């Protein structure tokens, strides 16, 4: 070895092609073996039985050893350290790991199972067990895998670069699942950083930041029956009622510690099923460094956060949910990522995952970086992440965060702070193409799963199929309904007559998309107060207002979503560092709200008229939509199969007796829900459980009911 510059670069950790120097090489017809072992006293080449084939010579004080090993038989290395000797296979004796097909699909962004290609995977190569590492860093000068197994020394395991894909790979013999690791990257800008694996399948507990080699043993699922039938649970006519929660604050341990998936599931799953919710929605559980982001600043797009246990524990949690008949939706964040130095920012010394121009690549509101979805590899990375949650963990849907911020290039930017698209417009064409691709692939590969957009603008066709020019989401959050209705119920009843349209406007556009009505975590933080805290009046009126509002929401067309704590009328804002105030259930008014939500869910799920035509105009008809003076709303819900339902909301604290209201059918109408019932904490004003229609015309119908409308209450009647 006479290329001293190359040797110096290798020993200093600056050589970009370690396989050119290390491992076995033919020199003058003989096999020369070279290995870099900084700090070692000596190195022997040994045969499989441990016999010494050759003692290698130290050829550089930095720990480079070389020598001739006769023949072509397999060899290992015996490295003699000051305290012990260690036998290992030579990582540089193994050939290429990834096939050209994998690399090609990675480059063009079509490798939808990217987590099987990149990352860390226990494998067996030529009969030798170890871990195969691969990472995309096309502009790096050198990449090494580091961990406890090599004292986090980037000189010991530099990787091979595969061009033109820009993927670095290395097989480390003898390594097992559970090992901690990172990639040490000598960047194009001269930086030297140690990074977590972007495609890691597991990570260590924050604030530690290393990736973990995941256990290769597949989880043994038992949810085959659920998967076979779940398609019937996710279409536009199904009774979807979602319980949104943050796993770390739903319930805590005795000392206030976060619980693991097994402990959470033991209490959460029967609770959700008993409350009649069809699904739980988890705030983002992708690995994230800052707990205060609630998961909305993720770095591990393929790894469930270790805060609540291992990936296997999360899979077990999902399996148990399915066993109990509860679907699982995870919040997924493809819009942006944080700037933490161990993460994706400037990953290989260049803006690799993010846009270079801060006018495109920096989120001013959140101090985060924006994914460059115009780059095939980045778009493919996120597409593969979306599919991985559905396929690896059997989750039933993805709620896609911050879609509005992705659709518009000028989102939250002033004039001159954004870059127009190629046509000079504000639409983000790359994001549009990305979202359509995700939804199209989900529809093709998992038509029984759903995707839900958090989209707060009037972008057309969010839930229209991709083939018809839409974005292809299954559902969209109805942010307009949420803001308008919360404004209304937060007002003192004396002023509501002048804001009647805030409760009726949503029906003007109710069928423009397929909607979920969300009362989400965003509405109970940052000084907005809790839902109960927004209600006006004395204690009784505040609870009555909230109950009436829930009745209005469950009666309104659209799927339902309620954030944890709302079902027990938690009086204070949500705190992610503390559990929900379950002791409130000792108070009858709080317990009454919980009973009401349970009964609303059960009625909603069991009554076709309440959900089957949620997205069909035939399923709704106003009976009273213009009684602003009395703040009374009444409407009918219909389904092709099943009896019609009459919903009436009285949003004033005044009871109204002998109130005549038209109905489409004669006979008995059963009072199925009364939010003023005493069991819910109400005054008990009602209609003795039923009323019979009279042949007296009203509201365009030939028949009518004469009802007592309780104060601040919603009633639901079913025609028998």
Protein Blocks (a to p, Z undefined) as FASTA:
>chain_A
ZZlmlmmmmmnopafblmlmgccddeehiacdddddehiabdcdddfkopafbdcddfbf
nopacdddehjbdcddddddfkbccddddfklpccfbdfklmmmmmnopamblmlmgccd
dddeehiacdddddddfkbfbdcdddfknoopaklmccddddfklpacdddehiaehiac
ddddddfkopacddddfkbcbdcddfbfbdcdddfbdcddfklmmmmmmmmmmcmkbccd
dddddfklmpccfkopacdfklmmmmmmmmmmmnopabdcdddfbdcfblklnopacfbl
mbccfklocfklmmmmmmmmmmnopacdddddfkbccfbfklmnoklopafkbcfblklm
pcfklopacddfkbmklmmmmmmmmmmmmmmnopabdcdehklmmmpmkgoiaehiaccd
fkopabdfklmmmmmmmmmmmmmmmmmbccddddfbfcehklgcfklopnoiabdcdfkl
mmmmmmmmmpcfklmmmmmmmmmmmmmmmmmpccdddddfklmgghlopfklmpgcjfkl
mmmmmmmmmmmmmmpgcdddddehjlnopabdcdfkbccdfklmmpmklmmmmmmmmmmm
mmmmmmmklmmmmmgcklpccfblclmmnopacdddddfbdcdddddddfbfbdcehiac
ddfbecjdddfbcfkbfklopnoiaeehpacddfbdeehiabdcdddddehiadddddZZ
